[in-house]
Amino acid sequence: MHNRHDRPTARADRPAAAARPVRLGPRAVAALALVSAIGVVAFCWPLLADADAAVTGHAQDAPWLFAALLPLLVGVVVATIADGGMDAKAVAMLGVLAAAGAALRPLGAGTAGLEPMFFLMVLSGRVLGPGFGFVLGSVTMFASALLTGGVGPWMPFQMLAMGWFTMGAGLLPGADRLRGRAELLMLAGYGCAAAFAYGTVMNLYGWTIVPGLASGVSFQAGAPVAENLVRFGAYVLATSLGWDLGRAVLTVVLTLAAGPTLLRALRRATRRAAFEARVTFEAAGTPAER
């Protein structure tokens, strides 16, 4: 007669109370470094171009960048899975959060820079880690572009910028210790600064291809980098500071207002998903019972 304790019981090595982000292993770090390096080159190469270079063809980079970005994003996911930091539960959560972010974007896009999806990216990146955050930001921007009809040469650049935005939240310190008001203020401060940084990075893409600007702020191909950067600073102040301010203020307000509730919900979901938990089997009972 078999005892009911003969069946093996599963247990997770990690305590149930722990809410750990998706781990970033060496393969994922290498994949993120590669895609980020390509992104930096894609944004900045016109600054180093000669005067006779076709910098207006910068817009024509988009299909090539998009073609490189998609397999690299898949590579980040595959590398994270290979490193043991992502499983089917993490991929499912990625889909849910990307869909939620894509649904939030149309609520404010096109109105004084008010984009509520940014605060969700900050909180998600904080809880789920930098690697997950980079993929989430890129996929969310891609899905929202399809949803809003915002597909254009700017889309792969937006995907990269949003990936960096969300990844930065996952790199903030104190993920295991910092909680409560201090964490919330840190996230609000990061959201404010990163909202301006996102707008600045996207301006760097548009500034080199928009013709007819005033001579004091226009891009000058072949000019020294320092001189062009001064012109770029004037361009940002003259054209997009107000737009970026609206995005930053809304991100701060939503982070402070909804942050505690959403952080608890994300951490609860992460605990229940038990990312990285290795399941082992052992027979219960005494040797005589077995």
For each residue, the residues with C-beta under 8 A, 3 or more apart:
1:
2: 6
3: 6 285 289
4: 7
5: 283 284 285 289
6: 2 3 283 284 285 289 290
7: 4 284
8: 281 282 283 284
9: 281 282 284
10: 279 280 281
11: 279 280 282
12: 16 274 277 278 279
13: 277 278 280
14: 18 20 274 276 277
15: 18
16: 12 271 274
17: 271
18: 14 15 271
19: 127 267 268 270 271
20: 14 23 270 275 276
21: 127 128 129 132 170 175 270 275
22: 80 85 86 90 128 129 131 132 275 276
23: 20 80 83 84 85 129 131 275 276
24: 28 29 32 80 83 85 129 130 131
25: 28 29 79 80 82 83 84 85
26: 29 30 83
27: 30 31 79 80 82 83
28: 24 25 31 32 76 79 80 83 85 131
29: 24 25 26 32 33 131
30: 26 27 33 34 79
31: 27 28 34 35 72 75 76 79
32: 24 28 29 35 36 76 130 131 134 167
33: 29 30 36 37
34: 30 31 37 38 72 75
35: 31 32 38 39 69 72 73 75 76 134 160 163
36: 32 33 39 40 160 164
37: 33 34 40 41
38: 34 35 41 42 65 68 69 72
39: 35 36 42 43 160 164
40: 36 37 43 44
41: 37 38 44 45
42: 38 39 45 61 65 156 157 160
43: 39 40 157 160 201 204 205
44: 40 41 47 48 204
45: 41 42 48 49 58
46: 49 53 55 58 208 219 221
47: 44 208 225 228 229
48: 44 45 225
49: 45 46 53 55 221 222
50: 53 221 222
51: 221 222 223
52: 221 222
53: 46 49 50 221 222
54: 57
55: 46 49 58 208 209 219 221
56: 59 209 211
57: 54 60 61
58: 45 46 55 61 205 208 209
59: 56 62 153 209
60: 57 63 64 153
61: 42 57 58 64 65 153
62: 59 65 66 152 153 154 155 156 157
63: 60 66 67 153
64: 60 61 67 68
65: 38 42 61 62 68 69 156 157 160
66: 62 63 69 70 155 156
67: 63 64 70 71
68: 38 64 65 71 72
69: 35 38 65 66 72 73 138 156 159 160
70: 66 67 73 74
71: 67 68 74 75
72: 31 34 35 38 68 69 75 76
73: 35 69 70 76 77 135 138 139
74: 70 71 77 78
75: 31 34 35 71 72 78 79
76: 28 31 32 35 72 73 79 80 131 134 135
77: 73 74 80 81 86 91 135
78: 74 75 81 82
79: 25 27 28 30 31 75 76 82 83
80: 22 23 24 25 27 28 76 77 83 85 86 131 132 135
81: 77 78 84 85 86 87
82: 25 27 78 79
83: 23 24 25 26 27 28 79 80
84: 23 25 81 276
85: 22 23 24 25 28 80 81 90 129 131 275 276
86: 22 77 80 81 90 91 131 132 275
87: 81 90 91 275
88: 91 92
89: 92 93 273 274 275
90: 22 85 86 87 93 94 128 132 273 275
91: 77 86 87 88 94 95
92: 88 89 95 96
93: 89 90 96 97 128 269 273
94: 90 91 97 98 132 135 136 139
95: 91 92 98 99
96: 92 93 99 100
97: 93 94 100 101 120 124 136 140
98: 94 95 101 102 136 139 140 143
99: 95 96 102 103 143
100: 96 97 103 104 120
101: 97 98 104 105 117 120 121 124 136 140 143 144
102: 98 99 105 117 140 143 144 146 147
103: 99 100 106 147
104: 100 101 107 108 116 117 120
105: 101 102 108 109 115 116 117 140 144 147 148
106: 103 109 144 147 148
107: 104 116
108: 104 105 111 114 115 116 250
109: 105 106 115 144 148 150
110:
111: 108 114
112: 242 243 246
113: 199 242 243 244 245 246 247 250
114: 108 111 246 247 250
115: 105 108 109 118 247 250
116: 104 105 107 108 119 120 250 254
117: 101 102 104 105 120 121 140 144
118: 115 121 122 165 191 194 195 198 247 250 251
119: 116 122 123 191 250 251 254 255 258 259
120: 97 100 101 104 116 117 123 124 262
121: 101 117 118 124 125 133 136 137 140 162 165 166 169
122: 118 119 125 126 165 166 169 187 190 191 194 251 255
123: 119 120 126 127 169 187 255 259 262 263 266
124: 97 101 120 121 127 128 132 133 136 166 169 266
125: 121 122 128 129 130 132 133 136 137 165 166 167 168 169 170
126: 122 123 169 170 172 175 183 187 263
127: 19 21 123 124 263 266 267 270
128: 21 22 90 93 124 125 132 133 136 170 266 270
129: 21 22 23 24 85 125 132 133 170 175
130: 24 32 125 133 134 167 168 170 171
131: 22 23 24 28 29 32 76 80 85 86 134 135 167 170
132: 21 22 80 86 90 94 124 125 128 129 135 136 170
133: 121 124 125 128 129 130 136 137 163 166 167 168 169 170
134: 32 35 76 130 131 137 138 163 164 166 167 170
135: 73 76 77 80 94 131 132 138 139 163
136: 94 97 98 101 121 124 125 128 132 133 139 140 166
137: 121 125 133 134 140 141 159 162 163 164 165 166 167
138: 69 73 134 135 141 142 159 160 162 163
139: 73 94 98 135 136 142 143
140: 97 98 101 102 105 117 121 136 137 143 144 162 166
141: 137 138 144 145 155 158 159 162 163
142: 138 139 145 146 155 159
143: 98 99 101 102 139 140 146 147
144: 101 102 105 106 109 117 140 141 147 148 150
145: 141 142 148 149 150 151 155 158
146: 102 142 143 149 151
147: 102 103 105 106 143 144
148: 105 106 109 144 145
149: 145 146
150: 109 144 145 155
151: 145 146 155
152: 62 155
153: 59 60 61 62 63
154: 62 157 158 202 205 206
155: 62 66 141 142 145 150 151 152 158 159
156: 42 62 65 66 69 159 160
157: 42 43 62 65 154 160 161 202 205
158: 141 145 154 155 161 162 202
159: 69 137 138 141 142 155 156 162 163
160: 35 36 39 42 43 65 69 138 156 157 163 164
161: 157 158 164 165 198 201 202
162: 121 137 138 140 141 158 159 165 166 198
163: 35 133 134 135 137 138 141 159 160 166 167
164: 36 39 134 137 160 161 167 168 201
165: 118 121 122 125 137 161 162 168 169 194 197 198
166: 121 122 124 125 133 134 136 137 140 162 163 169 170
167: 32 125 130 131 133 134 137 163 164 170 171
168: 125 130 133 164 165 171 172 190 194
169: 121 122 123 124 125 126 133 165 166 172 187 190 191 194
170: 21 125 126 128 129 130 131 132 133 134 166 167 175
171: 130 167 168
172: 126 168 169 175 186 187 190
173: 178
174: 177 178 183 186
175: 21 126 129 170 172 178
176:
177: 174
178: 173 174 175 182 183 186
179: 182 183
180: 183 184
181: 184 185
182: 178 179 185 186
183: 126 174 178 179 180 186 187 263
184: 180 181 187 188 255 256 259 260 263
185: 181 182 188 189
186: 172 174 178 182 183 189 190
187: 122 123 126 169 172 183 184 190 191 255 259
188: 184 185 191 192 251 252 255 256 259
189: 185 186 192 193
190: 122 168 169 172 186 187 193 194
191: 118 119 122 169 187 188 194 195 248 251 252 255
192: 188 189 195 196 248 249 251 252
193: 189 190 196 197 248
194: 118 122 165 168 169 190 191 197 198
195: 118 191 192 198 199 244 247 248 251
196: 192 193 199 200 244 245 248
197: 165 193 194 200 201
198: 118 161 162 165 194 195 201 202 244 247
199: 113 195 196 202 203 236 240 243 244 247
200: 196 197 203 204 236 244
201: 43 161 164 197 198 204 205
202: 154 157 158 161 198 199 205 206
203: 199 200 206 207 232 235 236 239 240
204: 43 44 200 201 207 208 232
205: 43 58 154 157 201 202 208 209
206: 154 202 203 209 210
207: 203 204 210 213 219 232 235
208: 46 47 55 58 204 205 219
209: 55 56 58 59 205 206
210: 206 207 213
211: 56
212:
213: 207 210 217 218 219 235
214: 217 218
215: 218
216: 231 234
217: 213 214 231 232 234 235 238 239
218: 213 214 215 231 235
219: 46 55 207 208 213 228 231 232
220: 223 227 228 231
221: 46 49 50 51 52 53 55
222: 49 50 51 52 53
223: 51 220 227 228 231
224: 227 228
225: 47 48 228 229
226: 229 230
227: 220 223 224 230 231
228: 47 219 220 223 224 225 231 232
229: 47 225 226 232 233
230: 226 227 233 234
231: 216 217 218 219 220 223 227 228 234 235
232: 203 204 207 217 219 228 229 235 236
233: 229 230 236 237
234: 216 217 230 231 237 238
235: 203 207 213 217 218 231 232 238 239
236: 199 200 203 232 233 239 240 241
237: 233 234 241
238: 217 234 235 241
239: 203 217 235 236
240: 199 203 236 243 244
241: 236 237 238 244 245
242: 112 113 245 246
243: 112 113 199 240 246 247
244: 113 195 196 198 199 200 240 241 247 248
245: 113 196 241 242 248 249
246: 112 113 114 242 243 249 250
247: 113 114 115 118 195 198 199 243 244 250 251
248: 191 192 193 195 196 244 245 251 252
249: 192 245 246 252 253
250: 108 113 114 115 116 118 119 246 247 253 254
251: 118 119 122 188 191 192 195 247 248 254 255
252: 188 191 192 248 249 255 256
253: 249 250 256 257
254: 116 119 250 251 257 258 259
255: 119 122 123 184 187 188 191 251 252 258 259
256: 184 188 252 253 259
257: 253 254
258: 119 254 255 261 262
259: 119 123 184 187 188 254 255 256 262 263
260: 184 263 264
261: 258 264 265
262: 120 123 258 259 265 266
263: 123 126 127 183 184 259 260 266 267
264: 260 261 267 268
265: 261 262 268 269
266: 123 124 127 128 262 263 269 270
267: 19 127 263 264 270 271
268: 19 264 265 271 272
269: 93 265 266 272 273
270: 19 20 21 127 128 266 267 273 275
271: 16 17 18 19 267 268 274
272: 268 269
273: 89 90 93 269 270
274: 12 14 16 89 271 277
275: 20 21 22 23 85 86 87 89 90 270
276: 14 20 22 23 84 85
277: 12 13 14 274
278: 12 13
279: 10 11 12
280: 10 11 13
281: 8 9 10
282: 8 9 11
283: 5 6 8 290
284: 5 6 7 8 9
285: 3 5 6 289 290
286: 289 290
287: 290
288:
289: 3 5 6 285 286
290: 6 283 285 286 287
